[in-house]
Amino acid sequence: MSIKDLPTGGHTIEGYVAGIPFPNPADPLKGYKILVNFWYRYLPYLHCNGDDHEYLVNGASQVVTIRYEDVFRRLSHISDPGQPIDDPHAQGIDHTNFSMTLEPEQERYTAVLVVYYADPTEPKGQYIFVPQLRRVLRGSSNSRCAPVGGSDFATDDFSAFSGGIARFQADFLRDQKILALVKSEPLLYGKPDNYYFPLYFPKPQIGKWQLRDNDVIDVRRIPSSRAGYCYGKQIIYVDKESHTASWKDGYDPDFKLFKVEMSEQIAQPVPQEGIQFDGNELETIWDLGKHHLSAFITASPDGKSVVANEACRDVDGVNYDDIERFCTPSGLSQVMR
């Protein structure tokens, strides 16, 4: 397991198989090793939910509610028992994220598939099914800063950071203890009334916060890739135990703080793995310049939430284990069938 310098001025890794690449990150490049650990943190090879909720709040405290169907699939570097390290269908793909709008009705069937490749130097692919056109469109690799679905999230903001490891550098800043919410129940964190409005910050009844050890890293685009990028730097708080990110402070290209993101990961049982961070989360991003926010919650008011691995084979009659349907661009053409 080693770090390789790239001609672009960035880095990648060689010899990675599965698991946490750098169990004890240290200099040289300690910050970058922490970023790599975050990127390859444990997630079930499959997690899904047919009832994710997002709440968009503008400066006048008006709320728009959006419902999604979401499917995450890891196809390479799998570490779950009984699974191959690389799925036979991987074909050079590391993981995919599928998301389809269920509500509001006028946006129903709009679907996005983001493909992240096993070669970290290859730009991610983004495909969009537009129901009005009945067509699948290829998204631009330069659209990392574009708002997703009218929200305050860009594609690089998912789970605090989803920009990859080849176009970013990371410097270790410090060790810090921070408060994090890791234990709750879907019936609690799925109810909008259990959040302080209009901030969408969890009320005490959602769960007890813990003081956890974090690595704080300063993540920036490498100089050759900075032109036109929305963030001058991203200060990311990475949990030392789970390697998940809890918080992010986003600074614009002039290094002015303009976004703050809370990304609280909720631990739940995973088949054959015990209690793990499986994709359930409360994720809120506050846009300080525009005075509004977006809150993404992987639970519905009636308690439906993310399930993992074989439990995805029948969720309200839907088989989310169908790789062709939920992990390939051609599968997007089946959305309205």
N, C-alpha and C positions, 0 to 999 in steps of 0.2 A: 504494500500500500504506500503510494508516494504521490507527491504533488509535482506536476509538470508545468513548467513555464511555457506560455504561448507567445507566438510572434506579435500578437495584438497588445501585449503587456499584461494580459490576464493570466489565469491559472486554470488547470483542470486536474483531475486525479487519474492515476493508473493503478490497476491491480485490485480495484474494489470488487467484492463479490456480494456481500449482504451484511446487514447489521450496522452498527455504529462504526464509521471509518476510523475515527480517532478517539478511543475511549478516554484518553488522558491528554487533551490538547495542550501543547506547550510551544514556546518559541523554538525555531523561527515560524513565522506566519500563524501564530496562535489564533488570532481573530479569524483568519480565513478557515482554519480547521474547525472552529466553532460553527461558522456558517455552513461548512460542508456537513457537519454532524446534524445541523438543523435540516438541511435539504434531504438527507437520507435517514431522518428520524423514523422510528417505527410507526407505521400505519398498517392496519389490516389490508391484505391484498385487494379486498373489495369492501367498500362501505357505501351505503345507499340510503336514500330517504325519499319518499313520495310526497312529503308535506313540509318542506322547509319554508320559513317565513322571513320576509324582509320588510322593514318599516322605514320609509323615507320621510324625514321631517324637515320642512323648510323653515325659513326665518320667521314665518307667521305661525309656527307650531301646527301647521296643517300636515296630516299624515296620509300617506299613500301606502297601502299594504299590497305586497306581491307574494304569491306562492310559487314555489319551484319544486321540480323533481330533480334530484341530484344523484350522480353516480361517480364515484372515484374508483379507478382500477389500476393497481400496480401490476405491471407485466414483466419487469426485470428487477433483479436484486430482491426477490421475495424471501422473507424469513419466517413465514408461518409454517407450522408443522404440517407435513403431508403434502406440501406444495413444491413444485420445482422451483429452483432459484430463478430460472427464466421460463416464463410461460411459452409453450410452443407457438402461440399466436403473436409473440412479442414483435418480431420483425423489426428490431432496432428501436422499439418504443420502451421508455422507462415507465411512464404512467400517463393516464388520461383523466380529464375531468369533463363530464357531461352535465349540462344543466338545461332544463326546459321550463318555460313559464307556463303555469297553470291558470293563474289569475293575475291581473284583470283579464276579462274575456277578450278585449280588443288586442291583447298581446299573446293570447294563448297559442301554443305550439311554436313560438319562437324558441329556437334551441341553439346552444353553443357547445362546441366540442373543442377543448384545448388539448393538444398532444405535446407531451414533453419526451424528448428522445434520450436513449441510453447514452449517446455521445453528447456530453454537456455542451460542446461547442456548436452543436446544431441548433439554430433558432427554433423555438417552439412553433407548432402549427396551430392556427385557429380557424375554425370552420363554423359558419352560421347558416342555419336553416331559416329562411324568410318565408313564412306561410303565405303572405300575399302574392309572392312570386312563385311559390312552389319550387324553390330552387335552393341549392346549397352554394354559398359564396365563400371564397377563401379570404380570410382576414389578413390584413397587413401585419408583418412582423414588427412594424414601427408603431403599432397601436397599443403599446403597453400602458400608455398613460390615458387612453380614452376611457371615459366613464362606462361602466358596465350596466346596461339596463336602466340608464338614467339615474344611477345611484352615485354615491361618492367614492365607491370602490373602483380602482383600475385593476386590470388583470394581474398586475404585479403586487397588489395589496392582499390577495387571498391568503388567509391564515397568517397575516402580518407581512409575509414576503413570499413571492413566487417567481422571482426573477431569474433563478438559476445560479450557477456558480462560475461560469466561464467569462461573464462580462462584468463581474463585480469584484472589488477588493474589500477586505474587511480588516479593521484594526481593533484589537482588544483594548477596551477602555478601563474596565474595572470589574471587580466582583461587587454584587449588590444584593441585598435582601429586599424583595418586594412582595406586596400582597397579591395573591392570586386565588381565584375561585376554581377549584378542581373537583368538588363534590356537590352534586345536586341531582334532582330528579326531573325528568321531562315535564311532568305535570306542574312543576314549580317554575322552571326557567322558560317554559313554553307560553306562559300566561302574560300578556302585555301589561296587565294590572300589577304584576310583581316587579315593575321597573319604575323608577322615578321619571316622570314625564316633565319636560320633553327631552331629557338627557338620555333616556333609555339606559340608565345605570341600574344594576341590580339592587333591589331592596334586600334587607336582611333575611327575609323569609325564603329567599332562593337558596341560600346556603352560607356556610361559615367560610370566611376567607382564611387562607393560610399564609404565613410568612415563609417564603421559599428562596433558596439560593439561586441567583441568576448570574450569567455572564452578560455583560453589556458590550455590544460591538457597534462600531461605526462602519456602515456599509455604503459604499459609493460605486458608481459606475467607473470602470477603468477609463482613463483619459480619452482613448480612441473611440469610445462609445458614448460619451457624455452629451454630444450635441443633440438638442431637442428633448432630452429626458426630463421628466417632471420633478425628480428629486435631486437636489444637490448632495444630500446625505440622508440616510435613514439610521436612526439610533434604535437598535433592536435589543430587547431584553429576552434572553434565551435561558430557559429553565435548565439547570445543570443536570437534573435527573432524567427528565423526559425529553430534553432537547427540543421542546416545543417553544414557540415564541408567545409571550404573554402580552407585551405592549410594544408599540412602535411610535417614535416621534419622527414625523416626516418634515424635512426642510426643503424649501423650493431652491431653484438654482442660485438664488442670491443668499442662500443659507438663512432664510427667515422661516421660523416655525409656522407651518400652515395646515398640517393635519396631525391629529393624535388618534391612535388606533388601539383599542382594547381587544385582545384576542384570547379570551379565557377558554381554555380547553377542558372539557368535562370528561372525567374518566368513567368508563362503563365496562361491563363484562364483554369480552371477546371470546368466541368459541376456541377452546384449547389454549388460550393465552392468559386467562384470568382478567384482572382489572387492567385496562389499558386506555390510553388516549386514542379513541377510535374514529375521530372526525366530528364528534358532537362538540359544539362550541357556541359561545355567545360572542359575537364579533361586532363591535360598534366603532365606526370611524366618524370623527368630528372634523368637519371642514371649517377651520377658524376664520378663513377669509370670506366664505360665502354664508356663514352663520346657519348652516344646516348639517344634518347628519344622516347616516344610514346604519341601521342595526340589522344584522343578519343572525337569525336564531334557528338552530337546527332542531327545533321542536315546535309542534303545533299547540294551540291552546287546549286541545283534548289529549295531549300527552304522547302523540306519535313522535318518534325521533329516529336518529340514525341507527341502523343495524349493520352487522358486519358478516363478511365471509358467506358461509352456506345459508345464513338467515336471509340473504338477499335473493335467494332463488324463488321465493314466493312472498312478495310483499303486496297484500291486497290483490293477489292474482297476477302480479307482474314479476317476470323473471329478470332481475337485474344482472344475472350472471351470463347474459347473452353478450359475448364480446363483439360480435359483428354488429349488433344493434346499438350498443351503447359506447363503443370504443373506436369506431371507424367513421370516416367521413361518409361512406356509402350508407351507414346506418341512419344518418340524419334524414335521408330521403324516405325512410319508413315512418317518420314521425306522425303523419296524418293518416296512416293506413289503419 
